[in-house]
Amino acid sequence: MYFAALLARTEDGWEASDTELDDVETLSDLTDLAREASVDEDTVLVFIEQEDAWFGVVRVDGEEDPRIFVSDATAAARSSYGEILLTDELLGREPGADDTIAALEELVGLDGTEDGEPDMTPDNDNDNDDDDGLDADAVPAGPIGDTGVLADLGLPEAELLMLRTDALVEIADALGAAEVLETVR
């Protein structure tokens, strides 16, 4: 079960609204949604939480690039909403690398055979081509992103990293927005 909400900072404090992410397919879509909720280009926080698995915070300040924190990248990678947050940049990948590799694999048979010809290469499971045993495209376990995303709003990095269950409630409490978040929960 997912929960998503927007917290927009205003002169009078925080305003909360729950939000549907059905039409959100990219981080750009999510950022646009946050900017629409902004009053005078103030800070907007987007909270996404999958019950007891992971949470993410996206901070949008005016026209600046969004700042992202995800509590558990591995868990988020198994979620369609988590995949929105786990951008190539956040994961330290070359932008579009997966698309390029997939396109090349589709164009050429990387096994060295022609179409319709059986693959006669021996199956060597003992190849040590991958010395470190790590997949270069693997998603790292644990938290990823900007751990200082909420530091200036009242939640230090160390506290953000310790949050596990009911994280959004604790974040909202630290920001002084627990009551307004509770109205949309």
GIZIRA-V748928 format. One line per field, one symbol per residue. ss: DSSP state (A for helix, B for strand, O for the rest). Layout:
ss=???
//
This chain:
ss=OBBBBBBBBBOOBBBBBBOOOOOOOOAAAAAAAAAAAOOOOOBBBBBBBBOOOBBBBBBBBOOOOOBBBBOOAAAAAOOAAAAAAOOAAAAOOOOOAAAAAAAAAAAOOOOOOOOOOOOOOOOOOOOOOOOOOOOOOOOOOOOBBOOOOOAAAOOOAAAAAAOOOOAAAAAAAAAOOAAAAAAAO
//
